[in-house]
């Protein structure tokens, strides 16, 4: 693990901003694990299980893939929030960024709580549709 971190620091200039950091990191860790296994095998300290390492690598790829999808969705959500009508965007900000309750928002904006709930419901519906659309476009 320490050697992997050291190599990541040494190669940090090779990482391209905007690409998947988790995938880059996991690839370095995988290659370091293989190198370490070969070293131990040469010293007769460890008989490597290549199937185990392959399964571990596949799981790492899956985690990396899940992380990449999460990052895509987060970015899509940011873009979609910007596309919301001003009133919906403001209420989403107050509710989720500031953590205000429905009652607090209603009082602050001089609205009925049912009106706030309706606006937030529409905002969530819009965001869900938008994020789904945006992430489908990214995959294509």
The first five atom37 places (N, CA, C, CB, O) and aatype in JSON, in Angstrom:
{
  "aatype": [20, 20, 20, 20, 20, 20, 20, 20, 20, 20, 20, 20, 20, 20, 20, 20, 20, 20, 20, 20, 20, 20, 20, 20, 20, 20, 20, 20, 20, 20, 20, 20, 20, 20, 20, 20, 20, 20, 20, 20, 20, 20, 20, 20, 20, 20, 20, 20, 20, 20, 20, 20, 20, 20, 20, 20, 20, 20, 20, 20, 20, 20, 20, 20, 20, 20, 20, 20, 20, 20, 20, 20, 20, 20, 20, 20, 20, 20, 20, 20, 20, 20, 20, 20, 20, 20, 20, 20, 20, 20, 20, 20, 20, 20, 20, 20, 20, 20, 20, 20, 20, 20, 20, 20, 20, 20, 20, 20, 20, 20, 20, 20, 20, 20, 20, 20, 20, 20, 20, 20, 20, 20, 20, 20, 20, 20, 20, 20, 20, 20, 20, 20, 20, 20, 20, 20, 20, 20, 20, 20],
  "atom_mask": [
    [1, 1, 1, 1, 1],
    [1, 1, 1, 1, 1],
    [1, 1, 1, 1, 1],
    [1, 1, 1, 1, 1],
    [1, 1, 1, 1, 1],
    [1, 1, 1, 1, 1],
    [1, 1, 1, 1, 1],
    [1, 1, 1, 1, 1],
    [1, 1, 1, 1, 1],
    [1, 1, 1, 1, 1],
    [1, 1, 1, 1, 1],
    [1, 1, 1, 1, 1],
    [1, 1, 1, 1, 1],
    [1, 1, 1, 1, 1],
    [1, 1, 1, 1, 1],
    [1, 1, 1, 1, 1],
    [1, 1, 1, 1, 1],
    [1, 1, 1, 1, 1],
    [1, 1, 1, 1, 1],
    [1, 1, 1, 1, 1],
    [1, 1, 1, 1, 1],
    [1, 1, 1, 1, 1],
    [1, 1, 1, 1, 1],
    [1, 1, 1, 1, 1],
    [1, 1, 1, 1, 1],
    [1, 1, 1, 1, 1],
    [1, 1, 1, 1, 1],
    [1, 1, 1, 1, 1],
    [1, 1, 1, 1, 1],
    [1, 1, 1, 1, 1],
    [1, 1, 1, 1, 1],
    [1, 1, 1, 1, 1],
    [1, 1, 1, 1, 1],
    [1, 1, 1, 1, 1],
    [1, 1, 1, 1, 1],
    [1, 1, 1, 1, 1],
    [1, 1, 1, 1, 1],
    [1, 1, 1, 1, 1],
    [1, 1, 1, 1, 1],
    [1, 1, 1, 1, 1],
    [1, 1, 1, 1, 1],
    [1, 1, 1, 1, 1],
    [1, 1, 1, 1, 1],
    [1, 1, 1, 1, 1],
    [1, 1, 1, 1, 1],
    [1, 1, 1, 1, 1],
    [1, 1, 1, 1, 1],
    [1, 1, 1, 1, 1],
    [1, 1, 1, 1, 1],
    [1, 1, 1, 1, 1],
    [1, 1, 1, 1, 1],
    [1, 1, 1, 1, 1],
    [1, 1, 1, 1, 1],
    [1, 1, 1, 1, 1],
    [1, 1, 1, 1, 1],
    [1, 1, 1, 1, 1],
    [1, 1, 1, 1, 1],
    [1, 1, 1, 1, 1],
    [1, 1, 1, 1, 1],
    [1, 1, 1, 1, 1],
    [1, 1, 1, 1, 1],
    [1, 1, 1, 1, 1],
    [1, 1, 1, 1, 1],
    [1, 1, 1, 1, 1],
    [1, 1, 1, 1, 1],
    [1, 1, 1, 1, 1],
    [1, 1, 1, 1, 1],
    [1, 1, 1, 1, 1],
    [1, 1, 1, 1, 1],
    [1, 1, 1, 1, 1],
    [1, 1, 1, 1, 1],
    [1, 1, 1, 1, 1],
    [1, 1, 1, 1, 1],
    [1, 1, 1, 1, 1],
    [1, 1, 1, 1, 1],
    [1, 1, 1, 1, 1],
    [1, 1, 1, 1, 1],
    [1, 1, 1, 1, 1],
    [1, 1, 1, 1, 1],
    [1, 1, 1, 1, 1],
    [1, 1, 1, 1, 1],
    [1, 1, 1, 1, 1],
    [1, 1, 1, 1, 1],
    [1, 1, 1, 1, 1],
    [1, 1, 1, 1, 1],
    [1, 1, 1, 1, 1],
    [1, 1, 1, 1, 1],
    [1, 1, 1, 1, 1],
    [1, 1, 1, 1, 1],
    [1, 1, 1, 1, 1],
    [1, 1, 1, 1, 1],
    [1, 1, 1, 1, 1],
    [1, 1, 1, 1, 1],
    [1, 1, 1, 1, 1],
    [1, 1, 1, 1, 1],
    [1, 1, 1, 1, 1],
    [1, 1, 1, 1, 1],
    [1, 1, 1, 1, 1],
    [1, 1, 1, 1, 1],
    [1, 1, 1, 1, 1],
    [1, 1, 1, 1, 1],
    [1, 1, 1, 1, 1],
    [1, 1, 1, 1, 1],
    [1, 1, 1, 1, 1],
    [1, 1, 1, 1, 1],
    [1, 1, 1, 1, 1],
    [1, 1, 1, 1, 1],
    [1, 1, 1, 1, 1],
    [1, 1, 1, 1, 1],
    [1, 1, 1, 1, 1],
    [1, 1, 1, 1, 1],
    [1, 1, 1, 1, 1],
    [1, 1, 1, 1, 1],
    [1, 1, 1, 1, 1],
    [1, 1, 1, 1, 1],
    [1, 1, 1, 1, 1],
    [1, 1, 1, 1, 1],
    [1, 1, 1, 1, 1],
    [1, 1, 1, 1, 1],
    [1, 1, 1, 1, 1],
    [1, 1, 1, 1, 1],
    [1, 1, 1, 1, 1],
    [1, 1, 1, 1, 1],
    [1, 1, 1, 1, 1],
    [1, 1, 1, 1, 1],
    [1, 1, 1, 1, 1],
    [1, 1, 1, 1, 1],
    [1, 1, 1, 1, 1],
    [1, 1, 1, 1, 1],
    [1, 1, 1, 1, 1],
    [1, 1, 1, 1, 1],
    [1, 1, 1, 1, 1],
    [1, 1, 1, 1, 1],
    [1, 1, 1, 1, 1],
    [1, 1, 1, 1, 1],
    [1, 1, 1, 1, 1],
    [1, 1, 1, 1, 1],
    [1, 1, 1, 1, 1],
    [1, 1, 1, 1, 1],
    [1, 1, 1, 1, 1]
  ],
  "atom_positions": [
    [[0.82, -1.18, 0.0], [0.0, 0.0, 0.0], [0.88, 1.26, 0.0], [-0.94, -0.01, 1.21], [0.62, 2.2, -0.74]],
    [[1.9, 1.25, 0.83], [2.79, 2.42, 0.88], [3.53, 2.6, -0.43], [3.78, 2.28, 2.04], [3.71, 3.72, -0.91]],
    [[3.97, 1.49, -1.02], [4.66, 1.58, -2.31], [3.71, 2.08, -3.39], [5.25, 0.22, -2.71], [4.11, 2.85, -4.26]],
    [[2.48, 1.65, -3.33], [1.48, 2.12, -4.29], [1.28, 3.63, -4.16], [0.14, 1.38, -4.1], [1.24, 4.34, -5.15]],
    [[1.15, 4.1, -2.92], [1.01, 5.55, -2.7], [2.23, 6.31, -3.2], [0.78, 5.84, -1.22], [2.11, 7.38, -3.8]],
    [[3.39, 5.75, -2.95], [4.63, 6.39, -3.41], [4.64, 6.49, -4.93], [5.86, 5.6, -2.91], [4.98, 7.54, -5.48]],
    [[4.27, 5.43, -5.61], [4.25, 5.45, -7.07], [3.21, 6.44, -7.58], [3.96, 4.03, -7.63], [3.45, 7.14, -8.57]],
    [[2.06, 6.51, -6.92], [1.05, 7.48, -7.34], [1.59, 8.9, -7.24], [-0.22, 7.34, -6.49], [1.36, 9.72, -8.13]],
    [[2.33, 9.2, -6.17], [2.92, 10.53, -6.03], [3.96, 10.76, -7.13], [3.56, 10.7, -4.64], [4.04, 11.85, -7.7]],
    [[4.75, 9.74, -7.4], [5.78, 9.89, -8.43], [5.17, 10.09, -9.82], [6.69, 8.66, -8.43], [5.75, 10.78, -10.66]],
    [[4.02, 9.5, -10.04], [3.4, 9.56, -11.36], [2.25, 10.55, -11.43], [2.92, 8.2, -11.76], [1.5, 10.55, -12.41]],
    [[2.08, 11.38, -10.42], [0.93, 12.28, -10.39], [0.89, 13.21, -11.6], [0.96, 13.1, -9.11], [-0.19, 13.64, -12.01]],
    [[2.04, 13.52, -12.17], [2.04, 14.38, -13.36], [1.5, 13.66, -14.59], [3.45, 14.9, -13.63], [1.2, 14.29, -15.6]],
    [[1.39, 12.34, -14.52], [0.86, 11.56, -15.64], [-0.66, 11.45, -15.6], [1.46, 10.16, -15.65], [-1.3, 11.08, -16.59]],
    [[-1.25, 11.78, -14.45], [-2.7, 11.74, -14.36], [-3.29, 12.91, -15.13], [-3.17, 11.76, -12.88], [-2.85, 14.05, -14.97]],
    [[-4.28, 12.62, -15.96], [-4.9, 13.67, -16.76], [-6.18, 14.14, -16.07], [-5.22, 13.15, -18.2], [-7.09, 13.34, -15.83]],
    [[-6.23, 15.43, -15.74], [-7.42, 15.99, -15.11], [-8.62, 15.74, -16.01], [-7.25, 17.5, -14.83], [-8.52, 15.81, -17.23]],
    [[-9.75, 15.47, -15.39], [-10.97, 15.21, -16.14], [-11.19, 13.74, -16.43], [-10.94, 15.96, -17.42], [-12.27, 13.34, -16.86]],
    [[-10.14, 12.91, -16.18], [-10.31, 11.47, -16.35], [-10.65, 10.86, -15.0], [-9.03, 10.81, -16.96], [-10.7, 11.57, -13.99]],
    [[-10.88, 9.58, -14.98], [-11.34, 8.89, -13.77], [-10.15, 8.6, -12.85], [-12.08, 7.57, -14.15], [-9.35, 7.7, -13.12]],
    [[-10.05, 9.35, -11.77], [-8.95, 9.18, -10.83], [-8.98, 7.8, -10.19], [-9.01, 10.26, -9.75], [-7.94, 7.16, -10.03]],
    [[-10.18, 7.33, -9.82], [-10.28, 6.02, -9.16], [-9.76, 4.91, -10.06], [-11.74, 5.73, -8.76], [-9.08, 4.0, -9.59]],
    [[-10.07, 4.97, -11.36], [-9.59, 3.95, -12.29], [-8.06, 4.0, -12.38], [-10.22, 4.14, -13.69], [-7.41, 2.95, -12.38]],
    [[-7.5, 5.19, -12.46], [-6.05, 5.37, -12.53], [-5.38, 4.79, -11.28], [-5.68, 6.87, -12.69], [-4.39, 4.07, -11.37]],
    [[-5.94, 5.12, -10.14], [-5.4, 4.67, -8.86], [-5.49, 3.13, -8.74], [-6.15, 5.35, -7.7], [-4.53, 2.48, -8.32]],
    [[-6.64, 2.58, -9.1], [-6.83, 1.14, -8.98], [-5.9, 0.38, -9.93], [-8.28, 0.77, -9.25], [-5.44, -0.71, -9.59]],
    [[-5.64, 0.92, -11.08], [-4.73, 0.26, -12.03], [-3.32, 0.21, -11.45], [-4.73, 1.0, -13.4], [-2.64, -0.81, -11.54]],
    [[-2.88, 1.3, -10.86], [-1.55, 1.33, -10.23], [-1.5, 0.31, -9.09], [-1.22, 2.75, -9.7], [-0.52, -0.43, -8.96]],
    [[-2.54, 0.26, -8.27], [-2.58, -0.69, -7.16], [-2.56, -2.12, -7.67], [-3.84, -0.46, -6.29], [-1.86, -2.97, -7.11]],
    [[-3.3, -2.39, -8.73], [-3.32, -3.74, -9.3], [-1.93, -4.13, -9.79], [-4.34, -3.82, -10.46], [-1.46, -5.23, -9.5]],
    [[-1.28, -3.24, -10.54], [0.05, -3.55, -11.06], [1.06, -3.72, -9.93], [0.52, -2.43, -12.02], [1.95, -4.57, -10.01]],
    [[0.94, -2.93, -8.88], [1.84, -3.06, -7.74], [1.61, -4.39, -7.02], [1.65, -1.9, -6.76], [2.56, -5.01, -6.54]],
    [[0.36, -4.81, -6.94], [0.05, -6.1, -6.31], [0.68, -7.23, -7.1], [-1.47, -6.3, -6.21], [1.25, -8.16, -6.52]],
    [[0.58, -7.17, -8.42], [1.2, -8.21, -9.26], [2.72, -8.21, -9.07], [0.85, -7.98, -10.74], [3.34, -9.27, -8.96]],
    [[3.32, -7.04, -9.05], [4.77, -6.94, -8.85], [5.17, -7.53, -7.5], [5.23, -5.46, -8.94], [6.15, -8.27, -7.41]],
    [[4.42, -7.21, -6.48], [4.7, -7.71, -5.14], [4.55, -9.23, -5.1], [3.77, -7.05, -4.11], [5.36, -9.92, -4.48]],
    [[3.51, -9.74, -5.74], [3.29, -11.19, -5.77], [4.46, -11.88, -6.46], [1.96, -11.53, -6.48], [4.95, -12.9, -5.97]],
    [[4.92, -11.34, -7.58], [6.05, -11.95, -8.3], [7.31, -11.94, -7.43], [6.32, -11.2, -9.62], [8.07, -12.9, -7.41]],
    [[7.51, -10.85, -6.72], [8.69, -10.74, -5.84], [8.64, -11.81, -4.76], [8.76, -9.34, -5.2], [9.65, -12.47, -4.5]],
    [[7.49, -11.99, -4.14], [7.36, -13.0, -3.09], [7.5, -14.4, -3.66], [6.03, -12.85, -2.37], [8.09, -15.28, -3.02]],
    [[6.97, -14.62, -4.85], [7.07, -15.95, -5.47], [8.53, -16.3, -5.76], [6.24, -16.0, -6.78], [8.93, -17.44, -5.58]],
    [[9.31, -15.32, -6.21], [10.73, -15.56, -6.47], [11.47, -15.92, -5.19], [11.36, -14.32, -7.12], [12.43, -16.7, -5.21]],
    [[11.04, -15.35, -4.1], [11.68, -15.6, -2.81], [11.08, -16.81, -2.11], [11.56, -14.37, -1.92], [11.44, -17.1, -0.97]],
    [[10.18, -17.53, -2.79], [9.51, -18.71, -2.23], [8.78, -18.4, -0.93], [10.51, -19.82, -2.01], [8.64, -19.27, -0.07]],
    [[8.32, -17.18, -0.79], [7.57, -16.81, 0.41], [6.07, -16.91, 0.2], [7.93, -15.4, 0.84], [5.29, -16.97, 1.15]],
    [[5.68, -16.93, -1.07], [4.25, -16.87, -1.37], [3.99, -17.56, -2.69], [3.75, -15.4, -1.4], [4.66, -17.28, -3.69]],
    [[3.01, -18.45, -2.7], [2.6, -19.04, -3.96], [1.37, -18.28, -4.38], [2.33, -20.6, -3.85], [0.31, -18.39, -3.76]],
    [[1.51, -17.52, -5.45], [0.43, -16.61, -5.88], [-0.78, -17.33, -6.41], [0.94, -15.69, -6.94], [-0.67, -18.39, -7.04]],
    [[-1.92, -16.78, -6.15], [-3.18, -17.27, -6.67], [-3.66, -16.25, -7.69], [-4.24, -17.49, -5.52], [-4.29, -15.25, -7.35]],
    [[-3.36, -16.53, -8.95], [-3.69, -15.57, -10.0], [-5.19, -15.41, -10.16], [-3.08, -16.0, -11.31], [-5.66, -14.33, -10.52]],
    [[-5.96, -16.48, -9.9], [-7.42, -16.37, -9.97], [-7.93, -15.36, -8.94], [-8.09, -17.74, -9.75], [-8.8, -14.54, -9.22]],
    [[-7.36, -15.45, -7.74], [-7.75, -14.51, -6.69], [-7.44, -13.09, -7.11], [-7.02, -14.84, -5.38], [-8.28, -12.2, -6.96]],
    [[-6.25, -12.86, -7.64], [-5.88, -11.52, -8.07], [-6.77, -11.03, -9.21], [-4.41, -11.49, -8.5], [-7.13, -9.86, -9.26]],
    [[-7.12, -11.92, -10.1], [-8.0, -11.53, -11.21], [-9.38, -11.15, -10.69], [-8.12, -12.68, -12.23], [-9.97, -10.16, -11.14]],
    [[-9.91, -11.93, -9.74], [-11.2, -11.59, -9.14], [-11.11, -10.25, -8.41], [-11.66, -12.7, -8.16], [-12.03, -9.44, -8.49]],
    [[-10.02, -10.04, -7.71], [-9.81, -8.78, -7.01], [-9.77, -7.62, -8.0], [-8.51, -8.83, -6.18], [-10.35, -6.57, -7.76]],
    [[-9.09, -7.82, -9.1], [-9.0, -6.78, -10.13], [-10.37, -6.5, -10.72], [-8.02, -7.19, -11.24], [-10.72, -5.34, -10.97]],
    [[-11.17, -7.55, -10.96], [-12.51, -7.35, -11.51], [-13.4, -6.58, -10.54], [-13.16, -8.71, -11.84], [-14.18, -5.71, -10.95]],
    [[-13.27, -6.89, -9.25], [-14.04, -6.15, -8.25], [-13.6, -4.69, -8.21], [-13.88, -6.79, -6.86], [-14.42, -3.79, -8.07]],
    [[-12.31, -4.46, -8.34], [-11.8, -3.09, -8.35], [-12.33, -2.33, -9.55], [-10.26, -3.08, -8.36], [-12.69, -1.16, -9.44]],
    [[-12.4, -3.0, -10.7], [-12.94, -2.37, -11.9], [-14.41, -2.03, -11.69], [-12.78, -3.3, -13.13], [-14.87, -0.97, -12.11]],
    [[-15.16, -2.93, -11.02], [-16.57, -2.67, -10.76], [-16.74, -1.47, -9.84], [-17.24, -3.9, -10.15], [-17.58, -0.61, -10.08]],
    [[-15.93, -1.41, -8.78], [-15.97, -0.26, -7.87], [-15.64, 1.01, -8.63], [-15.0, -0.45, -6.68], [-16.29, 2.04, -8.45]],
    [[-14.63, 0.94, -9.48], [-14.23, 2.1, -10.27], [-15.36, 2.51, -11.2], [-12.96, 1.79, -11.08], [-15.64, 3.7, -11.36]],
    [[-16.0, 1.54, -11.81], [-17.12, 1.81, -12.71], [-18.26, 2.47, -11.95], [-17.6, 0.52, -13.38], [-18.86, 3.43, -12.43]],
    [[-18.57, 1.95, -10.75], [-19.62, 2.54, -9.92], [-19.27, 3.97, -9.53], [-19.86, 1.69, -8.67], [-20.13, 4.85, -9.53]],
    [[-18.01, 4.2, -9.2], [-17.54, 5.54, -8.85], [-17.68, 6.48, -10.03], [-16.09, 5.5, -8.37], [-18.12, 7.62, -9.88]],
    [[-17.31, 6.01, -11.21], [-17.42, 6.84, -12.42], [-18.87, 7.19, -12.69], [-16.81, 6.11, -13.63], [-19.18, 8.33, -13.03]],
    [[-19.77, 6.21, -12.54], [-21.19, 6.47, -12.75], [-21.7, 7.49, -11.73], [-22.0, 5.16, -12.66], [-22.47, 8.39, -12.08]],
    [[-21.28, 7.34, -10.49], [-21.68, 8.3, -9.45], [-21.19, 9.71, -9.8], [-21.11, 7.87, -8.07], [-21.93, 10.68, -9.65]],
    [[-19.95, 9.82, -10.27], [-19.41, 11.12, -10.66], [-20.19, 11.7, -11.83], [-17.92, 11.0, -11.02], [-20.45, 12.9, -11.86]],
    [[-20.56, 10.87, -12.8], [-21.36, 11.34, -13.94], [-22.71, 11.85, -13.47], [-21.55, 10.2, -14.97], [-23.18, 12.89, -13.93]],
    [[-23.32, 11.12, -12.57], [-24.63, 11.54, -12.05], [-24.53, 12.84, -11.27], [-25.24, 10.45, -11.17], [-25.4, 13.71, -11.37]],
    [[-23.47, 12.98, -10.48], [-23.28, 14.22, -9.71], [-23.13, 15.42, -10.65], [-22.04, 14.1, -8.8], [-23.72, 16.47, -10.43]],
    [[-22.33, 15.24, -11.7], [-22.14, 16.31, -12.67], [-23.44, 16.62, -13.4], [-21.03, 15.94, -13.68], [-23.77, 17.78, -13.63]],
    [[-24.18, 15.59, -13.77], [-25.46, 15.78, -14.43], [-26.43, 16.52, -13.51], [-26.07, 14.42, -14.86], [-27.17, 17.4, -13.95]],
    [[-26.42, 16.16, -12.22], [-27.29, 16.84, -11.26], [-26.95, 18.32, -11.17], [-27.17, 16.19, -9.87], [-27.85, 19.16, -11.12]],
    [[-25.67, 18.66, -11.15], [-25.27, 20.08, -11.11], [-25.82, 20.83, -12.33], [-23.73, 20.22, -11.07], [-26.37, 21.92, -12.2]],
    [[-25.67, 20.22, -13.51], [-26.18, 20.86, -14.74], [-27.7, 20.98, -14.69], [-25.74, 20.05, -15.99], [-28.25, 22.0, -15.1]],
    [[-28.36, 19.94, -14.21], [-29.82, 19.93, -14.18], [-30.38, 20.95, -13.19], [-30.33, 18.53, -13.82], [-31.4, 21.58, -13.45]],
    [[-29.72, 21.12, -12.07], [-30.16, 22.13, -11.1], [-30.13, 23.51, -11.75], [-29.28, 22.12, -9.83], [-31.03, 24.32, -11.52]],
    [[-29.12, 23.78, -12.54], [-29.02, 25.07, -13.24], [-30.15, 25.27, -14.24], [-27.68, 25.18, -13.94], [-30.51, 26.4, -14.56]],
    [[-30.71, 24.18, -14.75], [-31.79, 24.26, -15.74], [-33.17, 24.44, -15.1], [-31.79, 23.01, -16.59], [-34.13, 24.77, -15.8]],
    [[-33.28, 24.23, -13.79], [-34.57, 24.37, -13.12], [-35.06, 25.81, -13.21], [-34.46, 23.94, -11.65], [-34.26, 26.74, -13.29]],
    [[-36.38, 26.0, -13.21], [-36.91, 27.36, -13.08], [-36.41, 27.98, -11.78], [-38.48, 27.36, -13.13], [-36.16, 27.26, -10.81]],
    [[-36.26, 29.26, -11.76], [-35.67, 29.98, -10.61], [-36.34, 29.61, -9.28], [-35.78, 31.48, -10.83], [-35.65, 29.36, -8.29]],
    [[-37.64, 29.56, -9.26], [-38.36, 29.27, -8.0], [-38.01, 27.87, -7.5], [-39.89, 29.4, -8.21], [-37.75, 27.69, -6.31]],
    [[-38.01, 26.89, -8.39], [-37.66, 25.52, -7.99], [-36.2, 25.45, -7.53], [-37.89, 24.54, -9.15], [-35.9, 24.82, -6.52]],
    [[-35.31, 26.09, -8.28], [-33.89, 26.07, -7.93], [-33.66, 26.67, -6.56], [-33.07, 26.82, -8.99], [-32.87, 26.15, -5.77]],
    [[-34.32, 27.77, -6.27], [-34.16, 28.44, -4.97], [-34.67, 27.56, -3.83], [-34.89, 29.79, -4.97], [-34.02, 27.45, -2.79]],
    [[-35.81, 26.94, -4.03], [-36.35, 26.09, -2.97], [-35.49, 24.84, -2.77], [-37.8, 25.68, -3.29], [-35.31, 24.39, -1.64]],
    [[-34.97, 24.28, -3.84], [-34.07, 23.12, -3.72], [-32.83, 23.53, -2.93], [-33.68, 22.57, -5.12], [-32.38, 22.79, -2.06]],
    [[-32.29, 24.7, -3.23], [-31.1, 25.18, -2.52], [-31.4, 25.36, -1.04], [-30.61, 26.52, -3.11], [-30.64, 24.9, -0.19]],
    [[-32.51, 26.0, -0.73], [-32.87, 26.24, 0.67], [-33.1, 24.91, 1.4], [-34.13, 27.14, 0.77], [-32.65, 24.73, 2.53]],
    [[-33.81, 24.01, 0.75], [-34.16, 22.73, 1.39], [-32.96, 21.83, 1.58], [-35.21, 22.01, 0.56], [-32.75, 21.28, 2.67]],
    [[-32.16, 21.67, 0.52], [-31.11, 20.65, 0.57], [-29.72, 21.2, 0.89], [-31.06, 19.93, -0.74], [-28.91, 20.5, 1.51]],
    [[-29.43, 22.41, 0.49], [-28.11, 22.97, 0.85], [-28.12, 23.56, 2.25], [-27.7, 24.04, -0.17], [-27.18, 23.38, 3.02]],
    [[-29.19, 24.26, 2.56], [-29.28, 24.88, 3.88], [-29.91, 23.94, 4.91], [-30.09, 26.17, 3.81], [-29.76, 24.14, 6.11]],
    [[-30.62, 22.92, 4.44], [-31.25, 21.95, 5.34], [-32.49, 22.47, 6.04], [-30.27, 21.53, 6.36], [-32.84, 21.99, 7.11]],
    [[-33.15, 23.43, 5.42], [-34.37, 23.99, 6.03], [-35.55, 23.04, 5.88], [-34.7, 25.35, 5.41], [-35.65, 22.3, 4.9]],
    [[-36.43, 23.1, 6.85], [-37.63, 22.27, 6.8], [-38.66, 22.92, 5.87], [-38.23, 22.07, 8.22], [-38.52, 24.08, 5.48]],
    [[-39.69, 22.17, 5.54], [-40.78, 22.69, 4.7], [-41.42, 23.89, 5.39], [-41.84, 21.58, 4.42], [-41.7, 24.91, 4.76]],
    [[-41.66, 23.75, 6.69], [-42.28, 24.85, 7.45], [-41.41, 26.1, 7.43], [-42.55, 24.41, 8.9], [-41.91, 27.21, 7.27]],
    [[-40.11, 25.92, 7.59], [-39.19, 27.07, 7.59], [-39.18, 27.76, 6.23], [-37.77, 26.63, 7.96], [-39.18, 28.99, 6.15]],
    [[-39.19, 26.96, 5.15], [-39.2, 27.54, 3.8], [-40.51, 28.3, 3.58], [-39.04, 26.42, 2.72], [-40.5, 29.41, 3.05]],
    [[-41.61, 27.69, 3.98], [-42.92, 28.34, 3.82], [-42.96, 29.68, 4.54], [-44.04, 27.43, 4.33], [-43.43, 30.68, 4.0]],
    [[-42.46, 29.69, 5.76], [-42.46, 30.93, 6.53], [-41.53, 31.96, 5.89], [-42.03, 30.66, 7.99], [-41.89, 33.13, 5.75]],
    [[-40.36, 31.54, 5.49], [-39.37, 32.44, 4.89], [-39.87, 33.06, 3.58], [-38.07, 31.68, 4.62], [-39.62, 34.23, 3.31]],
    [[-40.58, 32.26, 2.78], [-41.04, 32.75, 1.48], [-42.5, 33.19, 1.51], [-40.87, 31.67, 0.43], [-43.07, 33.55, 0.47]],
    [[-43.1, 33.17, 2.69], [-44.49, 33.57, 2.87], [-45.42, 32.78, 1.95], [-44.66, 35.07, 2.62], [-46.22, 33.34, 1.2]],
    [[-45.29, 31.45, 2.04], [-46.1, 30.53, 1.24], [-46.73, 29.5, 2.16], [-45.26, 29.84, 0.14], [-46.31, 29.33, 3.3]],
    [[-47.73, 28.82, 1.65], [-48.31, 27.7, 2.37], [-47.35, 26.51, 2.26], [-49.74, 27.33, 1.82], [-46.67, 26.35, 1.25]],
    [[-47.31, 25.69, 3.3], [-46.43, 24.52, 3.29], [-46.77, 23.59, 2.13], [-46.53, 23.76, 4.63], [-45.88, 22.98, 1.54]],
    [[-48.06, 23.48, 1.8], [-48.46, 22.63, 0.67], [-47.9, 23.15, -0.65], [-49.98, 22.54, 0.59], [-47.56, 22.36, -1.53]],
    [[-47.8, 24.46, -0.79], [-47.23, 25.04, -2.01], [-45.74, 24.72, -2.1], [-47.45, 26.58, -2.03], [-45.23, 24.41, -3.19]],
    [[-45.04, 24.79, -0.99], [-43.61, 24.46, -0.96], [-43.41, 22.98, -1.32], [-43.0, 24.77, 0.44], [-42.53, 22.64, -2.11]],
    [[-44.25, 22.11, -0.73], [-44.15, 20.68, -1.04], [-44.37, 20.43, -2.52], [-45.17, 19.89, -0.22], [-43.67, 19.61, -3.12]],
    [[-45.33, 21.12, -3.12], [-45.63, 20.93, -4.53], [-44.47, 21.39, -5.42], [-46.92, 21.69, -4.91], [-44.1, 20.7, -6.37]],
    [[-43.9, 22.53, -5.11], [-42.76, 23.04, -5.89], [-41.58, 22.09, -5.77], [-42.37, 24.46, -5.42], [-40.91, 21.8, -6.76]],
    [[-41.3, 21.6, -4.56], [-40.19, 20.67, -4.37], [-40.45, 19.34, -5.07], [-39.94, 20.43, -2.88], [-39.53, 18.73, -5.62]],
    [[-41.69, 18.89, -5.06], [-42.04, 17.66, -5.77], [-41.76, 17.82, -7.27], [-43.52, 17.3, -5.54], [-41.16, 16.95, -7.89]],
    [[-42.2, 18.93, -7.84], [-41.95, 19.19, -9.26], [-40.46, 19.3, -9.55], [-42.67, 20.47, -9.71], [-39.99, 18.82, -10.58]],
    [[-39.73, 19.93, -8.66], [-38.28, 20.07, -8.84], [-37.61, 18.7, -8.83], [-37.68, 20.98, -7.74], [-36.76, 18.42, -9.69]],
    [[-37.98, 17.85, -7.88], [-37.39, 16.51, -7.83], [-37.74, 15.7, -9.07], [-37.87, 15.77, -6.57], [-36.9, 14.97, -9.6]],
    [[-38.98, 15.82, -9.53], [-39.4, 15.12, -10.75], [-38.58, 15.61, -11.94], [-40.91, 15.35, -11.01], [-38.09, 14.8, -12.74]],
    [[-38.44, 16.93, -12.06], [-37.63, 17.5, -13.15], [-36.18, 17.04, -13.07], [-37.7, 19.03, -13.11], [-35.58, 16.7, -14.09]],
    [[-35.62, 17.04, -11.87], [-34.23, 16.63, -11.7], [-34.03, 15.16, -12.03], [-33.78, 16.92, -10.28], [-33.04, 14.79, -12.67]],
    [[-34.95, 14.33, -11.6], [-34.84, 12.9, -11.9], [-34.85, 12.66, -13.4], [-36.0, 12.12, -11.23], [-34.0, 11.93, -13.92]],
    [[-35.8, 13.26, -14.1], [-35.87, 13.1, -15.56], [-34.63, 13.65, -16.24], [-37.12, 13.8, -16.12], [-34.08, 13.01, -17.14]],
    [[-34.2, 14.8, -15.82], [-33.04, 15.45, -16.43], [-31.77, 14.62, -16.22], [-32.85, 16.86, -15.85], [-31.0, 14.42, -17.17]],
    [[-31.54, 14.14, -15.01], [-30.33, 13.36, -14.73], [-30.35, 12.06, -15.53], [-30.22, 13.05, -13.22], [-29.32, 11.65, -16.08]],
    [[-31.51, 11.42, -15.61], [-31.61, 10.2, -16.41], [-31.28, 10.49, -17.87], [-33.02, 9.59, -16.3], [-30.55, 9.73, -18.51]],
    [[-31.81, 11.58, -18.4], [-31.54, 11.95, -19.79], [-30.07, 12.29, -19.99], [-32.42, 13.15, -20.2], [-29.45, 11.84, -20.96]],
    [[-29.51, 13.06, -19.09], [-28.11, 13.49, -19.2], [-27.15, 12.3, -19.11], [-27.78, 14.5, -18.11], [-26.16, 12.25, -19.84]],
    [[-27.43, 11.35, -18.23], [-26.51, 10.22, -18.1], [-26.66, 9.24, -19.25], [-26.73, 9.49, -16.79], [-25.7, 8.53, -19.57]],
    [[-27.82, 9.17, -19.88], [-27.98, 8.35, -21.09], [-27.16, 8.93, -22.22], [-29.46, 8.25, -21.5], [-26.56, 8.19, -22.99]],
    [[-27.14, 10.27, -22.31], [-26.34, 10.92, -23.36], [-24.86, 10.68, -23.16], [-26.61, 12.43, -23.39], [-24.13, 10.48, -24.13]],
    [[-24.41, 10.68, -21.91], [-22.98, 10.46, -21.61], [-22.57, 9.06, -22.03], [-22.7, 10.66, -20.1], [-21.49, 8.88, -22.58]],
    [[-23.43, 8.06, -21.79], [-23.13, 6.68, -22.12], [-23.03, 6.47, -23.62], [-24.19, 5.76, -21.54], [-22.24, 5.65, -24.09]],
    [[-23.84, 7.21, -24.38], [-23.88, 7.02, -25.84], [-22.63, 7.48, -26.52], [-25.05, 7.75, -26.43], [-22.52, 7.38, -27.75]]
  ]
}
